[in-house]
Every structure is written in structure tokens, then in C-alpha cells.
Amino acid sequence: MHSNASDIPVQSPGSPAPAPLSADAQDALKIVVVGGFGVGKTTMVGAVSEIRPLSTEEVMTEASVGVDDPSRVRSKTTTTAAFDFGRITITEDKILYLFGAPGQERFWFLWDQLFAGSLGAVVLVDPRRVEESWYAIDRLEAHGTPFVVAINRFEAGPGLDALREALDLSEGVPLVECDARSRDDCKAVLISLVRHLNDLYAPSPAREGTP
């Protein structure tokens, strides 16, 4: 079982520095990654970002005792105090900005601010603790923000149909599996979100009046 709280660097020692932001960049697209405490949001942002992500991870101290509940993520020693930030270049003029939201209840007041102006969201779920994702789904639905749900698979467990039922997801919400440590998996999650957004907003013949 892997730890989902570790911060995964994008660059290895000695690797070339990432290219600077294109001077032709005009469109900034924003996606938010939300979910419960310790589900792997920081790991996902770090895995897929083309730059070393900005992280507000802080070491958990005795001050968090009785406030945060790390009992089900005992390997977790740090926590996101504000948000994580990463960047992905889509084309020369389109840049995707990725924000990872803090999972603890005491930081939920930040979520609506992070949702503002976002194109969509990824709800990252630990299948052992699905109930901790209900609030994220409720807030996104209340905010009217389109989203997909990604199951960060730690070990063998319930199938996607059972998890969809446990999360009370409509059939219209994409549900996928991933390993938040894997760049390819995280890219696939973001692609599923983009396809979902395209299905929601792409003009249809009926909308355009085409027979």
C-alpha cells in the first residue's frame, strides 16, 4: 500500500529545467482537485505538473491533535495549509493551472474561492473512506461546477459500480480509477474531465438549429 501524502517531485536531480511559460500564452484554464484529508491531492498535482509545484505542505504538529484525524492515514506527516499549484501547457496559447484544495474541514472555507473561475474539478477519492468525499461532491454540485470522480486505488476493494452507488453519483458523472503517483494516470483523469466538459458544453446540432 503506497502513501498518498508524499510530495512527488517533477524533476529528478540533474534533469533540465522546464521551459518557461510561453510568451504566446493567452488563455488560462483553471481546474481544482478536491477530496478528503490525505487522499493524494498534493501527490496528483505534483505528478502531473510540468513545473515543480508550489506546495503549502506543513509538518503536522501537536496543535492538530483533536482537530485533524490522521488515524486512517498514519503514514501522513504533513498537511496542505492553503493549496497546491501546478501548471500544464496544452498548446502555445493555452495553459492549464491546477489547484489542489486542502482536505481538512477547518480549511473548507477556502474551497468556494478556489472554485471561482474554474473550468471544472476532479474529486479524488480514497475507496476505503468514501464518506469523506461526500462534502466535496455536495459543494461542487451546489456551486454548479462540473466534475469527474477519480478513485485513487490503494488496494483491492469495491468495484466502480459499488463506489458509484456509495457516492450517490448520477450516471452523467464520469468515474475513473487512477494511481495519483502516476503521471500518465493523472493525465488520463484530466482528459476524462475535458471530455466531460466537451460533452456538457459542445454545441449540438439541435442547439445550432441544424436538421
PLY file of the C-alpha trace (Angstrom):
ply
format ascii 1.0
element vertex 211
property float x
property float y
property float z
element edge 210
property int vertex1
property int vertex2
end_header
0.00 0.00 0.00
1.52 3.29 -1.02
1.47 6.55 0.87
-0.70 9.17 -0.79
0.66 12.02 1.29
4.15 12.14 -0.14
5.13 15.01 -2.39
6.43 13.69 -5.70
8.98 15.98 -7.38
8.56 16.52 -11.08
12.26 16.79 -11.85
15.00 14.36 -10.97
18.43 15.67 -9.95
20.41 16.83 -12.95
17.41 17.00 -15.28
17.00 20.11 -17.44
14.86 22.93 -16.12
11.33 23.09 -17.53
10.66 25.54 -20.34
9.41 28.94 -19.17
5.83 29.96 -19.79
5.26 30.67 -23.47
5.13 34.33 -24.40
2.18 33.43 -26.65
0.07 32.13 -23.75
-3.27 33.93 -23.78
-5.85 31.54 -22.33
-5.53 30.35 -18.74
-7.73 27.39 -17.79
-8.26 26.50 -14.13
-9.01 23.07 -12.66
-9.36 22.27 -8.96
-8.57 18.95 -7.28
-10.63 18.35 -4.14
-11.27 15.49 -1.75
-10.89 14.33 1.82
-7.89 14.59 4.10
-4.92 12.55 2.84
-6.47 11.19 -0.37
-3.50 12.20 -2.56
-4.31 15.66 -3.93
-0.80 17.02 -3.39
0.63 13.88 -4.97
-1.62 14.22 -8.04
-0.71 17.86 -8.64
2.99 17.06 -8.23
2.82 14.05 -10.53
1.25 15.83 -13.49
2.64 19.38 -13.24
5.33 20.36 -15.76
6.92 22.62 -13.16
7.93 21.91 -9.60
4.58 22.56 -7.92
4.02 25.28 -5.40
3.02 23.45 -2.24
1.86 24.74 1.12
2.55 21.43 2.86
3.38 21.88 6.53
4.51 19.32 9.09
1.66 18.21 11.33
2.32 19.11 14.96
0.67 18.51 18.30
-1.53 21.54 17.61
-3.51 19.41 15.14
-4.35 16.77 17.76
-8.11 16.70 18.24
-8.59 18.88 15.14
-7.44 16.66 12.27
-7.96 12.90 12.32
-4.91 11.12 10.87
-5.92 7.75 12.31
-6.67 6.24 8.89
-3.65 7.77 7.17
-0.98 7.06 9.78
1.89 7.50 7.32
0.86 11.10 6.68
3.08 13.60 8.50
2.32 16.77 6.52
-0.81 18.64 5.56
-1.80 21.26 2.97
-2.41 24.55 4.77
-3.71 26.56 1.78
-3.48 24.94 -1.67
-1.14 23.22 -4.12
-0.46 24.74 -7.52
0.82 23.22 -10.76
0.93 24.10 -14.45
0.44 22.19 -17.70
0.99 23.65 -21.17
-1.73 22.45 -23.53
-0.80 24.50 -26.60
1.38 27.55 -27.17
-1.52 29.82 -26.24
-3.41 27.64 -23.73
-2.17 26.94 -20.22
-3.85 24.78 -17.59
-3.47 25.79 -13.96
-4.11 23.06 -11.41
-5.08 23.86 -7.82
-5.15 21.22 -5.08
-7.55 22.15 -2.27
-6.89 21.35 1.40
-8.90 18.42 2.71
-9.42 19.22 6.38
-12.77 20.61 7.44
-11.13 23.67 9.05
-9.92 24.77 5.58
-13.18 24.22 3.71
-13.89 27.95 3.77
-11.21 28.28 1.06
-12.99 25.99 -1.37
-15.51 28.43 -2.83
-12.66 30.84 -3.55
-10.76 28.10 -5.35
-13.87 27.08 -7.30
-14.36 30.65 -8.59
-13.41 30.85 -12.25
-12.61 27.15 -12.52
-13.37 25.19 -15.67
-14.10 22.04 -13.69
-12.88 19.85 -10.87
-11.53 16.43 -10.01
-12.83 14.77 -6.84
-10.11 12.40 -5.65
-11.45 9.56 -3.51
-9.84 7.03 -1.20
-12.11 3.97 -1.68
-11.54 2.99 1.96
-13.02 6.32 3.11
-15.68 7.26 0.56
-17.74 9.13 3.14
-15.02 11.78 3.36
-15.72 12.74 -0.26
-19.43 13.45 0.15
-18.87 17.05 1.18
-16.65 17.77 -1.84
-19.30 16.41 -4.20
-22.07 18.35 -2.44
-20.09 21.62 -2.62
-19.31 21.22 -6.31
-22.93 20.45 -7.12
-24.08 23.46 -5.07
-21.51 25.65 -6.83
-22.55 24.35 -10.26
-19.01 23.23 -11.09
-18.71 20.22 -13.44
-16.52 17.44 -12.10
-15.27 13.90 -12.51
-14.53 11.45 -9.70
-11.18 9.64 -9.61
-10.66 6.65 -7.31
-7.09 6.66 -6.00
-6.75 2.88 -5.79
-4.61 1.78 -2.83
-5.51 -1.90 -2.71
-8.15 -4.34 -3.92
-11.59 -3.15 -2.95
-15.12 -2.33 -4.15
-15.68 -2.07 -7.90
-16.67 1.12 -9.67
-20.38 0.27 -9.72
-20.42 -0.19 -5.93
-18.44 3.02 -5.44
-20.78 4.97 -7.71
-23.67 3.82 -5.54
-21.80 4.65 -2.31
-21.04 8.14 -3.62
-24.59 8.56 -4.94
-23.25 9.67 -8.32
-25.51 10.15 -11.30
-24.67 8.23 -14.46
-23.67 11.52 -16.07
-20.66 11.99 -13.78
-17.54 10.15 -15.05
-15.99 7.74 -12.53
-12.44 6.52 -13.19
-9.59 4.80 -11.37
-6.04 6.10 -11.05
-2.79 5.94 -9.14
-2.12 9.52 -8.00
1.64 8.84 -8.21
1.43 8.11 -11.95
1.78 10.99 -14.39
0.03 9.00 -17.12
-2.86 8.12 -14.82
-3.28 11.73 -13.73
-3.20 12.92 -17.35
-5.92 10.37 -18.16
-8.06 11.77 -15.32
-7.70 15.31 -16.66
-8.52 14.10 -20.18
-11.70 12.48 -18.84
-12.64 15.84 -17.30
-12.01 17.70 -20.55
-14.15 15.17 -22.45
-16.89 15.56 -19.84
-16.78 19.34 -20.23
-16.90 18.97 -24.00
-19.98 16.73 -23.72
-21.64 19.33 -21.49
-20.82 22.45 -23.46
-20.03 21.50 -27.06
-22.67 22.85 -29.47
-25.05 20.15 -30.65
-26.91 20.18 -33.99
-30.16 20.71 -32.08
-28.76 23.79 -30.33
-27.50 25.20 -33.61
-30.77 24.56 -35.38
-29.19 22.06 -37.75
-31.56 19.34 -39.00
0 1
1 2
2 3
3 4
4 5
5 6
6 7
7 8
8 9
9 10
10 11
11 12
12 13
13 14
14 15
15 16
16 17
17 18
18 19
19 20
20 21
21 22
22 23
23 24
24 25
25 26
26 27
27 28
28 29
29 30
30 31
31 32
32 33
33 34
34 35
35 36
36 37
37 38
38 39
39 40
40 41
41 42
42 43
43 44
44 45
45 46
46 47
47 48
48 49
49 50
50 51
51 52
52 53
53 54
54 55
55 56
56 57
57 58
58 59
59 60
60 61
61 62
62 63
63 64
64 65
65 66
66 67
67 68
68 69
69 70
70 71
71 72
72 73
73 74
74 75
75 76
76 77
77 78
78 79
79 80
80 81
81 82
82 83
83 84
84 85
85 86
86 87
87 88
88 89
89 90
90 91
91 92
92 93
93 94
94 95
95 96
96 97
97 98
98 99
99 100
100 101
101 102
102 103
103 104
104 105
105 106
106 107
107 108
108 109
109 110
110 111
111 112
112 113
113 114
114 115
115 116
116 117
117 118
118 119
119 120
120 121
121 122
122 123
123 124
124 125
125 126
126 127
127 128
128 129
129 130
130 131
131 132
132 133
133 134
134 135
135 136
136 137
137 138
138 139
139 140
140 141
141 142
142 143
143 144
144 145
145 146
146 147
147 148
148 149
149 150
150 151
151 152
152 153
153 154
154 155
155 156
156 157
157 158
158 159
159 160
160 161
161 162
162 163
163 164
164 165
165 166
166 167
167 168
168 169
169 170
170 171
171 172
172 173
173 174
174 175
175 176
176 177
177 178
178 179
179 180
180 181
181 182
182 183
183 184
184 185
185 186
186 187
187 188
188 189
189 190
190 191
191 192
192 193
193 194
194 195
195 196
196 197
197 198
198 199
199 200
200 201
201 202
202 203
203 204
204 205
205 206
206 207
207 208
208 209
209 210
